[in-house]
Amino acid sequence: MNPQTLVRRLRAQPDQVRVIRQEVRDFAREHGAADPNAVALAVSEAVTNAIVHAYVDAPEPGEIEVIAQRVGDDCLEILVCDDGRGMLPRHDSPGVGLGLPLVATLAESFEVQARSGGGTQVRMAFSAA
């Protein structure tokens, strides 16, 4: 595996947020992120969003994949992907709707898209030296 890439698959369960936040923070620090804590917070929010929303109708929590990679000389790109129900509205949402807007303010660029096989992909880019 390329040392410039971190790939993790985790169960969509709350106890996994702390684990992935630390791994991503360490990766961001090692790869020159301008603000490793902002990267970790943005990933935590995206992962939490997937945990809360992606598998809401599923009998068991699904998986979330997090991919962090150095892109070029000055960018870290992070993908948070799930195979859940997609970006459907949720009238019983337990959140207050601040997670993705927070990610948008922390990242240099940010996009959410439906995955072709189902689920959602969040792509974030951050400055790196």
N, C-alpha and C positions, 0 to 999 in steps of 0.2 A: 504494500500500500504506500502511496505517496505520503511522505512526512509533512507535506503542505496541506493535507486533507484529514479531517476528523469525520468519521461516519459512525453514528450511534443509532441503534433501534431500541426503543423503550416502550414499555407498556403505558398506555394512556391512564396513568394513575398519579394522584397528587404527590406521592412520595418521590416520584422521579424528577420533579421540577428542581429540587435542590441539587440533585446529582448532576443533571445536565448543565445547570447554571454554572457550577464550579468547573466542570470540564471545558465548557465554552469559554469561560473567563480565562482559564489557564492557556487555552489554545490562542485566544486573542492576544494575551500578554506576550506569549512566545513568538507570535507572528507580527508584532509591531502595531497592534491596534492603537489608535490615538487615545481611545477611552475604553479599556477592557471592561470596566464596570457597566458602561452604557450598552455594550454588546451583550453582556450577560443578562442585563435587565430586559432588553428587547427580546432575546431568545426565551427568557422565562415567561414573558407575557404571551408570546406566540405559542409556546408549548402549553401553557395553562389554558389558552383559548381552545386549543385542539382537545385537551383533556375534558373541558367542560362541555364542548359543543359537538365534536366530531362523531362520537359514538353514543349519543344520548339515547337512541332507540335500540342499541345493540344489547344482546343479553350479557356480553362480556366486554371489557375494555379492549379496544383494538391496539394497534401499534402506531407509534409516531417515529418518523425518521428525521434525524437532525444531521445535516451535512454542513461542515464549515470548511472553507478552503481559501487559500491565498490566491488572488487573481491579479496577475500583473505585479507591478512594483508598489502599488499604493492602495490596494483594496482587499478587504476581507468580505467574502460573500457567504451568507448563511441561508440555508434552506430548511424549513420546517414543514414536513409533509405528513399527511395522514390519508387513510383510505376510507374515511368516514362518509357522512351523509352530504357533505358539501356545504356551501354557504347558503343554507336555507334559514329564513327567519324563524326565530324561536320566541313565542309569546310568553313562555314560562322561564325565560332566561334568568339564571341566578346571578349573573354579573351586572355591572352598571354600565358596560359598554365603553370602557376607557382603555382596554388593553391594546387594540390595534391602533387607535389614534396615538397612544404613547409610543408604540413601535415606530410609527411614522415620524415622530419628532426626534427620536433617538438615532435613526438610520439616515445615511446620506441619500439612499433611495430605498424604496419599499414597494412591493406589489403583492397582491393576493390573486391567485387564479385557480380555477377549477382544474383538476387533473383529468386527463382523458379517460382513465379507467375508474374514475370516481374519487372523491375526496378533494382535499384542498392543499395547495402549496403556497407558503409564504416565503418570499424571497426578499432578503435584506442585504444591503451593502454598507460597509463602514470604512472610513479612512484608515490607512495603515502606512507606517513609514517604511 
